[in-house]
């Protein structure tokens, strides 16, 4: 008769406990937090790569409005933060954004409200 060998079921029991733990975790909340973290990372990269305008002092224009636009709600707010500083951080801005779920997909829409900016959705 064939010998089947030895089997240690400890690893299977560990896996079963981990699977049971996953049933107790709020996966919807976990996915929303992951989406916000990914959006914050992406937005940091986009802000870094957004060019800053360079103007002569005589024009009265200040560069940086397009960059500041990524974390503001209006074009006027972006202009004011570019001139006077301040504004919200990337993480606090992303946390204020709504997340929509359709099927198994989570969506955060990031829009630059400056009229000459392109719109990006993630």
N, C-alpha and C positions, 0 to 999 in steps of 0.2 A: 504494500500500500504506500502511496506517496506521502511524503512528509510536507506539511503546509508551512511550517515555520512558526515563529513566535510573533505575537502581536501585542503592542503596548497601546492601550486605549487612552492613556493620559492626555495625549495631544488632542484627541477627538473630544474629550471632556472639556479641555480648555477652549477649544473652538466653539463648542456648544454654549459655554458661559458667555463668550464674547458676542455670539449671535443673539443671545437673550438680552444682553445689555443694549445692543443696537435697537431692540424693540422698545426700550424704555426711553431712549433719547428722542427729543423733538427734532426730527430730520428737516422739517420745514424751516425752523429757526436756524439750524446749522447751515442750510443752503443759502439762506438770506444773508447770514453773516459772512459766508465765503464770497458771495456776490459783491458785497460791500467792500470787502478787503481787496478783491481783484479790481474793482472799479477805482479804488483809491490808488492802487499801484499804477494802473493805466493812466489815470488822470495826472499823477505826478510826472510820468514820462511825457505826456502830451504837453503839459505846462512847460517843462524844461525845453522841449523842442519847438515851442511856439516862438517865432521871431519877435523881437522888440523893435518898434519903429524908432528911427533916429531922425530928429527934426532940428532945424536951426532954432536958436533961442528967439529969434525975431518973430517966428510964427506963433509962439505961445502954446504950441502943441507939446504934449509930453508922451513919450513912448511907454509901453507897458499896458495899455488899455486892453489889448487883445489877450495878453497873458492873464490879467486880472479877471477877464470876462469868464474864464472857466469856472471860477468859484463864486460868481455873483448871480443875482437874479434878474438884473436889468443892465442895459448899456450905460445908463447914467450912474448907477452904483459902481460899475467897473471904472468909469472915468474918474470918479471921486476917489476910489481907492488907489488908482494909479498915481493921482496927484498928491493925495494926502497920506497914503499908506493905510495900513490896517487891512480889514477884510477877514474872511473866515479861512481857517486852515482847510487843507484838502480832506482830512478825515472827518472834520465836523460838517463840511459841506456834503460829503457823500452820505453821512449818516442821516442827513435831513432829506435825502432823495427818496421818493417812493419806489418800491420794488413791486413789479407785477409778475404774476405767474400764469403762464398759459401752458397747460399740459405739464410736462416735466421741466420746462424752461423758465428761468428767472431772468427778468429784464430790468435794467436800470438805464434810464435815458439821461445822458449828459449832453447839455446843449450850451453852446457859447452864445449869449444873447447879443453880442456885438453884431451890427447889421452886415458887416463885411466878412464875418466868420463863416466857416463851413459848419454844418451840424453833423455830429457823430452820435450814433446810438450803439450801445453795447448790450 
